[in-house]
Amino acid sequence: MKASSIQALRITTLAENSCGSSKYLGQWGLSFLLEFMDGKGKSRKVVFDTGMHKQALLDNIKALKVNLSNLDCIVLSHGHLDHTCATVEIVKTAENVKVYAHPHTFLTRFYKDKTGKRRDLSVPKGEDEKEIQDAGGRVILATKPVEIVPGVWTTGQIERVTPFERPLPLSKAEKLVVVVDGKEVEDRILDDQALRMQVDGFGPLVITGCAHAGLVNTLLQVKKLGRFERIEGFVGGTHLVGRSEEYVQQTINELKQFKLGLISPCHCTGFKAMAKLWQTFPKAFVWNFSGRTLEVGKEISDRVM
């Protein structure tokens, strides 16, 4: 279904690995605040992901003087601990906050190394579905796209169509595991999802968490769902960190088909991949960091600081 347009989109990075000022804290995690006028002309606020270090995120919110008392909803891109650490705390700042997620988001999951040792990757304790509901939030789980407010949609579960994109670069002895219906199975991170919207005066925009389904897969899905002729831009994680030179280059080659006017990668992109993206798309690239605010559609003078 073709979405209506939103206006005056302002994206504030509440949490990210780096920071552009001593006023803010960096962390291995991600959280954005989206402020805009929705497809019906109503003012909206949406938080996308809630970071990994709770206090650092809350300190940044305070330093940014962000008011979340009129927050409409939270969207969780997937159920990893670096994107879900402060959902309950943010729910408590407002009333009747909806939390959108995939049904796998709150499942137990872990990484298993070559020796068999396990490292928990799940949503942190105290931030689960029950705790969110107890805090006054309403959890909405869906595999299909959902219009969270007029003009802004989740992608739902992303179709994996490219032959080269995969969730994480692991050896044969390593495993990602998720517990589904009491059984331990390979975790393909099926809960990975993004946000899509058509911004007046700009065009189709995508907000990603980690893009575990593949950045190209994500953009292809958005193009298909929104019936867009092109994607104008994306902001968010790409999980190109730790990838081979060939993988990063293939991703960049595939990105050229979208003719992006805004490329603002962060979090799990990694320095090498970010540098390559900047070198390949210098006019579209915008470095992102904790405390950064982007007014979509307006000229950006400090693209790389």
KEVEX-977853 format. One record per residue: residue number from 1; residue in one letter; y, z, x of N, C-alpha, C in turn. Coordinates in steps of 0.05 Angstrom, whole numbers. Each point is the difference from the previous one (the first is absolute). Last residue first. Layout:
NODE   i aa   n_py   n_pz   n_px  ca_py  ca_pz  ca_px   c_py   c_pz   c_px
NODE NUM  a      Y      Z      X      Y      Z      X      Y      Z      X
...
***
This chain:
NODE   i aa   n_py   n_pz   n_px  ca_py  ca_pz  ca_px   c_py   c_pz   c_px
NODE 305  m    334    192    639     16     21     12      9     -8     28
NODE 304  v    -44    -58    -64    -17     13     20     14     23     15
NODE 303  r     42    -46    -75    -28     -6     -5    -19     14     20
NODE 302  d    102      6    -35    -15     15     21    -30     -4     -3
NODE 301  s     61    -40    -62     12     -6     26    -17     12     23
NODE 300  i    -14    -39   -105     -8     22     17      9     -6     28
NODE 299  e     25    -32   -109     -2     -6     29     -6     25     16
NODE 298  k    -33     -6   -102     25      2     14     -4     -5     30
NODE 297  g    -73      2    -62     18    -22     -8     26      0     13
NODE 296  v    -52     91    -10    -13    -26      0     19    -22    -11
NODE 295  e     14     92     54     10    -10    -26     -8    -29     -2
NODE 294  l    -38     87     61      4    -29     -3     10     -5    -28
NODE 293  t     -9     87     75      5     -9    -28      5    -30      0
NODE 292  r    -46     84     69     11    -27     -4      3     -6    -30
NODE 291  g    -41     81     39     29      1     -4     13    -27     -5
NODE 290  s    -91      1     53      8     22    -17     31      2     -2
NODE 289  f    -37    -96     22     -3     26     12      9     21    -20
NODE 288  n    -12   -118     25      2     22    -20     -6     27     14
NODE 287  w     37   -108     24    -14     24      9      3     22    -20
NODE 286  v      4   -107    -17     16     24     -1    -17     23      8
NODE 285  f     -1   -119     -2    -10     27      8     21     22     -2
NODE 284  a     11    -98    -16    -11     15    -23     -6     29      7
NODE 283  k     32    -65     64     20      1    -21     -9     16    -24
NODE 282  p    -58    -15     77     23     16      7     21      2    -22
NODE 281  f   -104    -25     14     18     -2    -24     26     16      5
NODE 280  t    -65     -9     70     -7    -23    -16     19     -4    -23
NODE 279  q      8     75     59      3    -24     16     -4    -25    -17
NODE 278  w    -16     84    -40     28     -3      6      6    -26     15
NODE 277  l    -89     25    -15     12     -7    -25     30     -5      4
NODE 276  k    -48     32     73     -7    -28     -6     12    -10    -26
NODE 275  a     10     91     23     16    -17     19     -6    -29     -5
NODE 274  m    -50     63    -48     28     -1    -10     17    -18     18
NODE 273  a    -89     16     25      1    -18    -23     29     -2    -10
NODE 272  k    -15     61     70     -5    -28      9      2    -20    -23
NODE 271  f      9     95    -18     23    -12     15     -5    -29      8
NODE 270  g    -42     45    -91     -4      2     29     22    -16     15
NODE 269  t    -26     22    -98      2    -27     10     -4     -1     30
NODE 268  c      3     74    -71    -25     -7     14      1    -28     12
NODE 267  h     90     40    -31    -23     18      0    -23    -10     17
NODE 266  c     70    -75    -33      2     27     11    -27     14      1
NODE 265  p     63   -101    -24    -25     15      4      5     27     12
NODE 264  s     54    -81    -49      7     27      9    -25     17      3
NODE 263  i     43   -104    -21    -25     12     10      8     27     12
NODE 262  l     45    -85    -64      1     28      8    -27      9      9
NODE 261  g     13    -88    -29     27      4      8      5     29     10
NODE 260  l    -91    -72     -5     13     25     -6     28      3     10
NODE 259  k    -77    -71    -14     28     -5      5     17     25     -6
NODE 258  f   -100    -20     -6     16     13    -21     30     -4      4
NODE 257  q    -69    -32     62     -1    -15    -25     17     12    -22
NODE 256  k    -13     41     87     20    -22      0      0    -16    -26
NODE 255  l    -63     71     24     25      9    -12     20    -23     -3
NODE 254  e    -83    -11     47     -3     -2    -29     25      8    -15
NODE 253  n     -2      7     95     -2    -28     -8     -2     -3    -30
NODE 252  i     -2     87     35     26    -12      3      0    -30     -9
NODE 251  t    -83     45      5     17     11    -22     27    -13      0
NODE 250  q    -55    -20     71     -9    -14    -24     15     10    -24
NODE 249  q     16     42     82     11    -27      0     -9    -15    -25
NODE 248  v    -35     86     14     29      2     -5     12    -28     -2
NODE 247  y    -90      5     24      3      9    -27     30      0     -8
NODE 246  e    -24    -18     90     -7    -23    -18      5      7    -29
NODE 245  e     10     66     67     22    -19      1     -5    -23    -19
NODE 244  s    -46     91    -27     -1    -18     22     24    -19      0
NODE 243  r      9     99    -44    -14    -25     -5      0    -17     26
NODE 242  g     44     87    -16    -27      1     11    -16    -26     -4
NODE 241  v     80     12    -65     -3     17     23    -30      0      9
NODE 240  l     37    -41    -80     -5    -18     23     -3     16     26
NODE 239  h     20     26    -99    -24      7     15     -8    -22     20
NODE 238  t     80     12    -61    -16    -24      1    -27      4     14
NODE 237  g     92     54    -58    -21     -1     21    -17    -25     -1
NODE 236  g    101     -4    -41    -22     19      0    -19     -4     23
NODE 235  v     65    -68    -61      8     24     14    -24     19      0
NODE 234  f     27   -114    -20    -17     24     -3     11     22     18
NODE 233  g     33   -104    -51     -1     21     21    -20     22     -6
NODE 232  e     13    -88    -47     25      2     15     -2     21     22
NODE 231  i    -74    -67    -49      6     29      2     24      2     18
NODE 230  r    -30    -85    -68      0     11     27      4     30     -1
NODE 229  e    -16    -49    -78     -2    -23     17      0      8     29
NODE 228  f    -36     62    -84     23     -6     17     -5    -25     17
NODE 227  r    -49     57    -71      4    -29     -3     25     -9     16
NODE 226  g    -44     89     -3     27     -4    -10      7    -29     -6
NODE 225  l    -87     25     33      5     17    -23     28     -6    -12
NODE 224  k    -26    -45     81    -16     -8    -22      7     15    -26
NODE 223  k     42     24     81      8    -27     -7    -15    -10    -25
NODE 222  v    -26     82     38     26      2    -13     10    -27    -10
NODE 221  q    -79      2     52     -5     11    -27     26      3    -16
NODE 220  l      5    -29     90    -13    -21    -17     -4     11    -28
NODE 219  l     31     60     64     21    -19     -8    -11    -22    -17
NODE 218  t    -62     62     35     19     14    -18     21    -20    -10
NODE 217  n    -61    -29     66    -13      3    -26     19     12    -21
NODE 216  v     30     -4     88      0    -26    -12    -14      0    -27
NODE 215  l      0     80     51     27     -7     -9      1    -27    -13
NODE 214  g    -85     66     -2     11    -23     16     27     -7    -11
NODE 213  a    -52     76    -27    -13    -24    -11      8    -25     15
NODE 212  h     41     84     20    -28      0     10    -16    -24    -11
NODE 211  a     99     32     -2    -11    -27     -3    -28     -1     12
NODE 210  c     64     76    -11    -13     -7     25    -10    -29      0
NODE 209  g     65     23    -66     -5     26     12    -12     -4     28
NODE 208  t     70    -67    -59    -27      6      9     -2     28     11
NODE 207  i     64    -70    -66      1     25     14    -29      8      7
NODE 206  v     58    -96    -28    -24     15      0      4     25     17
NODE 205  l     61    -83    -58     -2     20     22    -26     16     -3
NODE 204  p     58    -96    -40    -24     17      0     -2     17     25
NODE 203  g     99    -32    -21    -26    -13     -4    -23     20     -1
NODE 202  f    108     -1      3    -16      1     24    -26    -16     -3
NODE 201  g     67     16    -69     16     -7     23    -15      0     26
NODE 200  d    -45     57    -73     22    -19     -6     16     -5     25
NODE 199  v   -103     28      1     26     12      3     22    -21     -4
NODE 198  q   -110     22    -24     19    -22      4     28     12     -1
NODE 197  m   -101     45     28     23     -1    -17     17    -25      6
NODE 196  r    -97     66     26     13    -26     -1     23      1    -20
NODE 195  l    -71     70     65     18     -5    -23     12    -27      2
NODE 194  a   -102     38     36     29     -2      7     16     -2    -25
NODE 193  q   -106     37     39     17    -15    -19     29      0     10
NODE 192  d   -110     36     23     24    -10     11     15    -17    -20
NODE 191  d    -89     40    -10     23     11    -14     26     -9     10
NODE 190  l    -87    -20     39      6    -17    -24     24     10    -16
NODE 189  i    -49     18     92     27      7     -9      9    -17    -23
NODE 188  r    -87      5     42     15    -24      4     29      4     -8
NODE 187  d    -89     63     27     26      0    -12     16    -25      8
NODE 186  e   -110     27    -11     21    -11     17     26     -1    -15
NODE 185  v    -66     74    -34     -1    -29      3     22     -9     19
NODE 184  e    -55     92    -46     16     -8     22     -4    -30      5
NODE 183  k    -11     59    -95    -13    -15     22     20     -8     21
NODE 182  g     20     46    -85    -18     17     15    -14    -14     23
NODE 181  d     65    -44    -56    -21     10    -17    -21     15     16
NODE 180  v     58    -37     66      3    -11    -27    -24      9    -16
NODE 179  v     54     17    100    -21     11    -18      6     -9    -28
NODE 178  v     22    -45    101     11     12    -24    -23      9    -18
NODE 177  v     21    -33    112    -18      8    -22     16     11    -23
NODE 176  l      1    -61     99     18     12    -20    -17      5    -24
NODE 175  k    -31    -10    109     -1     -6    -29     23     13    -15
NODE 174  e    -48    -34    106     20     16    -15     -2     -8    -30
NODE 173  a    -52    -43     69     -8     28     -1     19     18    -17
NODE 172  k     15    -94     19    -23      3    -18     -9     29     -3
NODE 171  s    104    -15     20    -25    -10     13    -23      4    -20
NODE 170  l    103    -17    -34    -20     20      8    -23    -13     15
NODE 169  p    104    -17    -46    -17    -11     21    -19     22     11
NODE 168  l     38    -11   -105      6     13     26    -18    -12     22
NODE 167  p      9    -42    -92     15     25     -1      7     12     27
NODE 166  r     -8   -107    -10    -19     22     -6     15     27      3
NODE 165  e     13   -119      3     12     27     -5    -22     20     -8
NODE 164  f    -15    -97     16      4     16     24      9     29     -4
NODE 163  p    -16    -75    -67    -24      5     15      3     19     23
NODE 162  t     54     -1    -98      2    -11     27    -25      6     16
NODE 161  v     12     35    -89     -6    -29      1      2    -12     27
NODE 160  r     -4     94    -65     -2     -6     29     -9    -30      2
NODE 159  e     57     60    -79    -22    -18      6      0     -7     30
NODE 158  i     39     92    -47      8    -26     12    -25    -16      8
NODE 157  q     29     78    -78    -18     -5     22      3    -28     10
NODE 156  g     86     31    -47    -28      6     -6    -17     -5     25
NODE 155  t     97     -9     -6    -18    -23      3    -27      5    -12
NODE 154  t     92     46    -38    -20      3     22    -16    -26      1
NODE 153  w    102     -1    -39    -29      1     -5    -15      9     25
NODE 152  v    105     -9    -53    -14      8     24    -30      5     -6
NODE 151  g     65    -27    -68      6    -16     23    -13      7     26
NODE 150  p      9     72    -78      5    -28     -5      9    -15     26
NODE 149  v    -62     80     18     25      0    -15      6    -30     -5
NODE 148  i    -84     15     31      8     28      1     26      6    -14
NODE 147  e    -82    -73     -8     29     -1      0     10     29     -1
NODE 146  v    -97    -37     40     14     16    -21     30     -3      4
NODE 145  p   -104    -49     31     29      3      3     11     16    -24
NODE 144  k   -102     20     22     16    -24     -7     30      6      4
NODE 143  t    -65     67     13     -7    -20     19     17    -26     -4
NODE 142  a     22    109    -24     -6    -27    -10     -7    -18     23
NODE 141  l     35    108    -36    -18    -14     18     -7    -28    -11
NODE 140  i     75     86    -10     -9    -25    -14    -15    -16     21
NODE 139  v     42    107    -18    -14    -19     18    -11    -23    -16
NODE 138  r     82     76    -10    -20    -14    -16    -12    -22     18
NODE 137  g     53    102     18     -1    -29      3    -22    -11    -18
NODE 136  g     23     95     16     15    -13    -22      0    -31      2
NODE 135  a    -48     68     54     28      1      7     18    -13    -21
NODE 134  d    -95     -1     -7      8     27     -3     30      4      6
NODE 133  q    -40    -84     16      2      5    -28     10     28     -6
NODE 132  i    -17    -22     89     22    -16    -10      5      5    -29
NODE 131  e    -76     38     40     25     14      8     25    -15     -9
NODE 130  k    -85    -40    -16      3     24    -16     26     14      7
NODE 129  e    -24    -76     52      7     -7    -28      5     24    -17
NODE 128  d     15     18    104    -20    -16    -16      9     -4    -28
NODE 127  e     35     51     79     15    -24     -8    -18    -18    -17
NODE 126  g    -28     82     45     23      8    -15     17    -23    -11
NODE 125  k    -60    -20     84     -5     21    -20     26      9    -12
NODE 124  p     -3   -101     39      0     28      8     -7     20    -22
NODE 123  v    -37   -102      4     25     13     -9     -2     30      7
NODE 122  s    -65    -54     61      6      3    -29     28     10     -5
NODE 121  l    -56    -17     83     23    -17     -5     11      3    -29
NODE 120  d    -66     54     82      8     -3    -28     25    -17     -2
NODE 119  r    -80     -2     74     28      8     -2     10     -7    -28
NODE 118  r   -101     15     60     16     -9    -23     28     10      2
NODE 117  k    -90    -26     70     21     20     -8     18    -12    -21
NODE 116  g    -72    -47     48     -6     11    -26     20     21    -10
NODE 115  t      2    -56     81    -18     23      3     -9     12    -26
NODE 114  k     63    -73      6    -25     -9     12    -21     22      3
NODE 113  d     73     16    -77      2    -13     26    -28     -7     11
NODE 112  k     48      9   -101    -23     10     15     -1    -15     27
NODE 111  y     73     26    -86     -6    -18     22    -23     13     16
NODE 110  f     26     15   -110      2      8     27     -7    -22     20
NODE 109  r     19     38   -113     -4    -22     18      3     11     29
NODE 108  t     -2     26   -116     -4      9     27     -6    -23     19
NODE 107  l     60    -15    -90    -27      4      9     -1     11     28
NODE 106  f     78    -30    -56     -6     29      4    -29      6      7
NODE 105  t     33    -92    -15     20     14     16     -7     29      7
NODE 104  h    -44    -73    -56    -12     10     25     18     18     16
NODE 103  p     27    -45    -83    -21     20     -5    -13     12     25
NODE 102  h    102    -36      4    -26    -13     -4    -21     22     -5
NODE 101  a    106     18    -23    -18     -3     22    -25    -15     -9
NODE 100  y    104     48    -32    -18    -23     -2    -17     -3     25
NODE  99  v     60     78    -57    -11     -6     27    -20    -22     -3
NODE  98  k     90     47    -59    -26    -14      1     -7     -7     28
NODE  97  v     66     80    -45     -3    -21     20    -29    -12     -2
NODE  96  n     55     72    -52    -16    -22    -11     -2    -24     19
NODE  95  e     74     64     32    -17      5    -23    -14    -26     -8
NODE  94  a     36     37    102      9    -13    -25    -19      7    -22
NODE  93  t    -13     31     90     29     -3      0     11    -11    -26
NODE  92  k    -95     13     23     13     24    -10     31     -2     -1
NODE  91  v    -57    -70     36     -3      2    -29     15     24    -11
NODE  90  i     -4     -9     93     19    -19    -12     -3      0    -30
NODE  89  e    -60     53     48     27     10      4     21    -18    -12
NODE  88  v    -91    -28     -1      4     23    -18     29     10      3
NODE  87  t    -28    -68     59      2     -9    -27      6     22    -20
NODE  86  a    -11     -8    102     20     16    -14      4     -9    -29
NODE  85  c    -62    -40     68      1     29      7     18     16    -17
NODE  84  t    -35    -99     11     -4     16    -25      4     30      4
NODE  83  h     -6    -76     65     16    -12    -21      2     18    -25
NODE  82  d    -53     14     81     26     -5     10     19    -13    -20
NODE  81  l    -95     23    -16     17     23      2     28     -5     11
NODE  80  h    -58    -71    -60     -1     11     27     20     22      3
NODE  79  g    -24    -65    -79     -6     29      2     -5     11     28
NODE  78  h     69    -82    -42    -29      5      4     -4     29      6
NODE  77  s     84    -33    -33    -12    -26      9    -30      2      5
NODE  76  l     65     54    -70    -15      5     24    -14    -26      8
NODE  75  v     91     30    -62    -22    -18      3    -13      6     27
NODE  74  i     68     53    -77    -10     -3     27    -22    -20      0
NODE  73  c     90     19    -71    -28      0      6     -5     -1     30
NODE  72  d     87     18    -46    -17    -11    -21    -29      2      6
NODE  71  l     90     62     30    -21    -18      9    -17     -9    -23
NODE  70  n     80     61      9     -3    -20    -20    -20    -22      8
NODE  69  s     22     73     57     -3     13    -25     -4    -19    -24
NODE  68  l     15    -11    101    -24    -10    -14     -4     13    -27
NODE  67  n     78    -20     82     -5     15    -25    -23    -12    -14
NODE  66  v     38      4    108    -13    -15    -21     -4     17    -24
NODE  65  k     41      9     94     12      9    -25     -9    -16    -24
NODE  64  l    -28      0     96     10    -24    -13     16      6    -25
NODE  63  a    -44     69     47     21    -11     18     13    -25    -12
NODE  62  k    -73     41    -46     23     17     -1     23    -12     17
NODE  61  i    -82    -44      1     11     -2    -27     26     17     -2
NODE  60  n    -51      7     79     15    -25     -2     13     -4    -27
NODE  59  d    -55     75     11     24      3     17     17    -26     -1
NODE  58  l    -84     -1    -41     18     16    -16     27      4     15
NODE  57  l    -70    -43     47      9    -16    -23     21     14    -16
NODE  56  a    -42     48     68     17    -21     12     11    -18    -22
NODE  55  q    -63     66    -24     26     11      5     19    -20     12
NODE  54  k    -90    -28    -19     15      8    -24     28     10      7
NODE  53  h    -64    -73     47     10     27      7     20      9    -21
NODE  52  m    -42    -84    -12    -22     16     11      9     28      7
NODE  51  g     39    -78    -79     -2      8     28    -24     17      8
NODE  50  t     24    -44    -89     13     26      6     -7     11     27
NODE  49  d      7    -98    -71    -14     16     20     16     25      8
NODE  48  f     56    -55    -56    -24    -14      8    -12     14     24
NODE  47  v     73     21    -86     -9      7     27    -26    -14      5
NODE  46  v     88    -19    -70    -29     -1      5     -5      9     29
NODE  45  k     82     -8    -84     -7     10     27    -30      2      2
NODE  44  r     85    -51    -67    -27     10      6     -2     10     28
NODE  43  s     70    -37    -89     -2     10     27    -27     13      5
NODE  42  k     17    -81    -72      0     29      3     -3      8     29
NODE  41  g     -2    -91    -43     26     11      6      2     30      3
NODE  40  k    -78    -60    -15     15      5    -25     27     13      5
NODE  39  g    -63    -20     70      2    -25    -15     15      3    -26
NODE  38  d     23     73     75    -24    -14     -7      5    -25    -18
NODE  37  m     56     49     82      3     -4    -29    -24    -16     -9
NODE  36  f     -2     67     89      8    -26    -10      5      1    -31
NODE  35  e    -43     52     98     19      5    -21     10    -27    -10
NODE  34  l    -85     48     63     12    -25    -11     18      8    -23
NODE  33  l    -48     49     92     13      4    -26     12    -27     -8
NODE  32  f    -87     27     71     25    -14     -7     11     10    -27
NODE  31  s    -75     26     87     10      6    -26     27    -15     -5
NODE  30  l    -89     20     78     19    -18    -13      8     10    -28
NODE  29  g    -46     28    108     -3      0    -29     21    -18    -12
NODE  28  w     -9     53     91    -19    -21     -5     -6      1    -30
NODE  27  q     97     29     36    -27     10     -4    -19    -23     -3
NODE  26  g    113     35     22    -21    -20     -2    -27     13     -3
NODE  25  l    106     34    -26    -25      5     14    -19    -24     -4
NODE  24  y    116     15     -1    -25     -4    -15    -24      4     19
NODE  23  k     92      5     29      1     15    -25    -27      0    -15
NODE  22  s     23    -49     82    -11     27      5      1     17    -26
NODE  21  s    -11   -109     -1     20     21      3    -13     27      4
NODE  20  g    -49    -80    -18     23    -12     12     23     19      5
NODE  19  c   -115      4     -5     25      8    -14     24    -11     16
NODE  18  s   -118    -14    -18     23      2     18     25      9    -16
NODE  17  n    -86     -9    -44     -7      9     27     25      6     17
NODE  16  e     11     13   -104    -10    -23     16     -5     10     28
NODE  15  a     45     29   -106    -19      8     22    -11    -25     13
NODE  14  l     68     -6    -66      0     29      1    -18     10     23
NODE  13  t     58    -92    -25    -25      8     13      1     31      4
NODE  12  t     48    -67    -76      5     20     21    -27      9     11
NODE  11  i     46    -86    -61    -24     12     10      7     19     22
NODE  10  r     45    -55    -90      7     15     24    -26     14      9
NODE   9  l     35    -82    -74    -21     15     12      9     12     27
NODE   8  a     42    -53    -82     12     20     18    -21     18     13
NODE   7  q    -40    -52    -82     25     -4     13      7     23     19
NODE   6  i    -91    -57    -51     14     25      3     26     -6     16
NODE   5  s    -67    -66    -68     13      7     25     12     28      0
NODE   4  s    -92    -35    -52     29     -2     -3     12      9     26
NODE   3  a   -100    -43     -1     16     25     -3     29     -7     -5
NODE   2  k    -97    -53    -22     24     -2     16     18     24     -7
NODE   1  m   -110     -4     -4     24      0    -17     25      0     17
***
